[in-house]
């Protein structure tokens, strides 16, 4: 896009890495299912009784993508 557009005045190149309102779910283990006009997130918690406490994983694939 930057090769084919000229940015005048206060215009600047912008890229959003937001993959929808469920982006946080990917940090917790959900996998996104991308469609042309939407994104869905797979279930990542099968049983709440077995779920561990939430911990930040700096090496999470989707965190690194964001």
Beta strands, then each sheet from edge to edge (+ up, - down):
strand 1: 32-34
strand 2: 39-41
sheet 1: 1+ 2-
end
